[in-house]
Amino acid sequence: MSRLSRANLKARESVFASGPEIYRGDIQTICPPNLAECVATMEDCCEEAYEAQLLLRNGTYDYPRMANVLRNDRVFLLVGESTVKKYKSDLIEEVEPAIHELIDRAEQGLKSLQRKQAQLQAKVQVAKTAPSRPTSGTMAQQKLEQRRLHMLTKQREQLEAECASLEAEVKALESKSRQ
């Protein structure tokens, strides 16, 4: 760590605030301590600059090699039609079972949705034909049934949306497999 980064700087005070003391070195020259401090600070700045230069050089010395590695080259490879057909048939063999599985799952989901829809319609018919009684106990039951019917309706709508998205996936996969 350099002296510059350890410098004790005080607000609104000069670095050269000390008095006219005389420093006598080994050669008996007159050198004020402020000048010695300036020289030491300049040496620290030079050291920091040298370290920054080394860091920059170490970070960029292999730029030409990296530029060569990252350069793009276009390579064209000509393939015969028989090879393309072979890879296409391999891809179809790989994807076709997954498509059939998705179709089966979509059909099962659709059947379960249709069953739930039939159950809900039957409940609606029963609720319409049942005589309405204005007693407080039946009012609470009716509210509970209405809430339940509302929840089941929302669930049915969500399931229908899921079924529609599954059907769209199946159609997309079928169109991909045909191409």
Secondary structure per residue as TSV (DSSP state, phi and psi in degrees):
chain	resnum	aa	ss	phi	psi
A	1	M	-	360.0	134.2
A	2	S	-	-83.0	166.3
A	3	R	T	-68.3	-29.2
A	4	L	T	-63.8	-40.9
A	5	S	T	-75.6	-14.8
A	6	R	T	-99.8	3.6
A	7	A	-	-58.7	138.1
A	8	N	-	-97.4	92.9
A	9	L	-	-97.6	130.7
A	10	K	-	-111.5	147.7
A	11	A	T	-66.6	132.2
A	12	R	T	60.5	28.4
A	13	E	-	-122.9	143.2
A	14	S	-	-79.9	150.3
A	15	V	T	-69.3	-25.2
A	16	F	T	-102.3	46.7
A	17	A	-	-86.5	-8.7
A	18	S	S	-77.8	165.9
A	19	G	-	-77.0	-175.5
A	20	P	-	-80.8	50.8
A	21	E	-	-71.2	149.3
A	22	I	-	-106.9	128.9
A	23	Y	E	-101.4	128.6
A	24	R	E	-112.4	113.9
A	25	G	-	-86.8	-166.3
A	26	D	T	-64.5	-31.1
A	27	I	T	-95.7	11.4
A	28	Q	-	61.7	39.6
A	29	T	-	-98.0	156.6
A	30	I	E	-93.0	118.4
A	31	C	E	-142.1	116.3
A	32	P	-	-67.1	149.0
A	33	P	H	-63.1	-26.4
A	34	N	H	-65.7	-38.8
A	35	L	H	-66.6	-39.9
A	36	A	H	-63.0	-38.4
A	37	E	H	-66.5	-39.4
A	38	C	H	-62.0	-42.9
A	39	V	H	-63.6	-44.0
A	40	A	H	-64.1	-40.5
A	41	T	H	-65.6	-39.9
A	42	M	H	-63.9	-39.7
A	43	E	H	-62.2	-40.8
A	44	D	H	-63.3	-40.7
A	45	C	H	-62.8	-41.4
A	46	C	H	-63.3	-40.5
A	47	E	H	-63.1	-43.5
A	48	E	H	-62.0	-43.2
A	49	A	H	-63.6	-40.4
A	50	Y	H	-64.3	-43.3
A	51	E	H	-64.7	-38.3
A	52	A	H	-65.8	-38.6
A	53	Q	H	-64.9	-42.5
A	54	L	H	-62.6	-42.7
A	55	L	H	-62.7	-43.2
A	56	L	H	-64.5	-42.0
A	57	R	H	-65.3	-42.6
A	58	N	H	-65.7	-30.5
A	59	G	H	-79.2	-20.7
A	60	T	H	-121.9	4.8
A	61	Y	T	-65.9	-28.2
A	62	D	T	-99.7	21.8
A	63	Y	H	-58.2	-46.0
A	64	P	H	-60.2	-39.1
A	65	R	H	-65.5	-44.6
A	66	M	H	-65.9	-36.4
A	67	A	H	-63.3	-37.6
A	68	N	H	-68.4	-40.0
A	69	V	H	-66.1	-39.4
A	70	L	H	-86.0	-4.4
A	71	R	-	-65.3	137.9
A	72	N	-	-90.0	133.9
A	73	D	-	-120.3	136.2
A	74	R	-	-95.0	127.6
A	75	V	-	-123.3	129.3
A	76	F	-	-108.9	130.7
A	77	L	-	-121.4	124.0
A	78	L	-	-94.8	128.9
A	79	V	-	-121.4	142.4
A	80	G	-	-73.8	159.2
A	81	E	H	-64.9	-33.8
A	82	S	H	-64.4	-36.7
A	83	T	H	-66.6	-41.8
A	84	V	H	-62.6	-43.7
A	85	K	H	-63.7	-38.5
A	86	K	H	-62.7	-47.5
A	87	Y	H	-66.3	-34.3
A	88	K	H	-65.4	-43.4
A	89	S	H	-67.4	-37.8
A	90	D	H	-61.6	-41.5
A	91	L	H	-65.8	-40.8
A	92	I	H	-62.7	-42.7
A	93	E	H	-63.9	-31.3
A	94	E	H	-78.5	-37.6
A	95	V	H	-89.4	-30.1
A	96	E	H	-56.6	-44.6
A	97	P	H	-61.0	-37.3
A	98	A	H	-66.0	-37.6
A	99	I	H	-65.8	-43.4
A	100	H	H	-63.6	-38.8
A	101	E	H	-63.9	-42.3
A	102	L	H	-64.7	-38.6
A	103	I	H	-63.7	-45.1
A	104	D	H	-60.3	-43.5
A	105	R	H	-63.5	-40.8
A	106	A	H	-64.8	-40.8
A	107	E	H	-65.4	-40.7
A	108	Q	H	-64.1	-41.5
A	109	G	H	-63.9	-39.0
A	110	L	H	-65.0	-42.6
A	111	K	H	-62.6	-43.1
A	112	S	H	-66.0	-37.1
A	113	L	H	-64.7	-40.1
A	114	Q	H	-65.6	-39.0
A	115	R	H	-63.3	-44.3
A	116	K	H	-65.1	-38.5
A	117	Q	H	-63.2	-42.4
A	118	A	H	-63.5	-40.6
A	119	Q	H	-63.2	-43.0
A	120	L	H	-65.9	-39.9
A	121	Q	H	-64.6	-38.5
A	122	A	H	-63.7	-40.4
A	123	K	H	-65.8	-38.3
A	124	V	H	-64.0	-43.1
A	125	Q	H	-62.6	-42.1
A	126	V	H	-64.5	-40.8
A	127	A	H	-66.1	-34.8
A	128	K	H	-70.9	-37.6
A	129	T	H	-83.8	-18.2
A	130	A	S	-71.4	138.1
A	131	P	-	-69.2	140.7
A	132	S	-	-89.1	132.3
A	133	R	-	-118.2	127.3
A	134	P	-	-83.5	16.8
A	135	T	-	-72.2	155.6
A	136	S	H	-67.6	-34.8
A	137	G	H	-66.1	-41.6
A	138	T	H	-74.1	-28.1
A	139	M	H	-62.5	-42.8
A	140	A	H	-64.7	-40.5
A	141	Q	H	-65.6	-39.2
A	142	Q	H	-64.7	-41.6
A	143	K	H	-63.1	-41.3
A	144	L	H	-63.2	-42.6
A	145	E	H	-65.2	-38.1
A	146	Q	H	-64.2	-43.7
A	147	R	H	-60.7	-45.2
A	148	R	H	-63.1	-42.8
A	149	L	H	-62.8	-40.9
A	150	H	H	-63.4	-43.8
A	151	M	H	-63.6	-43.7
A	152	L	H	-64.9	-36.7
A	153	T	H	-63.8	-44.1
A	154	K	H	-62.3	-42.4
A	155	Q	H	-62.7	-41.7
A	156	R	H	-61.4	-43.8
A	157	E	H	-62.2	-41.0
A	158	Q	H	-63.5	-43.1
A	159	L	H	-65.4	-37.2
A	160	E	H	-64.3	-39.2
A	161	A	H	-64.7	-42.7
A	162	E	H	-61.1	-42.7
A	163	C	H	-61.8	-42.8
A	164	A	H	-63.1	-41.0
A	165	S	H	-67.9	-37.8
A	166	L	H	-64.7	-39.9
A	167	E	H	-64.2	-38.6
A	168	A	H	-64.5	-40.7
A	169	E	H	-61.7	-44.5
A	170	V	H	-61.8	-44.8
A	171	K	H	-63.3	-39.6
A	172	A	H	-65.1	-43.6
A	173	L	H	-66.0	-38.5
A	174	E	H	-64.1	-41.3
A	175	S	H	-68.0	-33.9
A	176	K	H	-66.7	-41.9
A	177	S	H	-69.7	-27.3
A	178	R	H	-77.0	-23.6
A	179	Q	-	-81.7	360.0
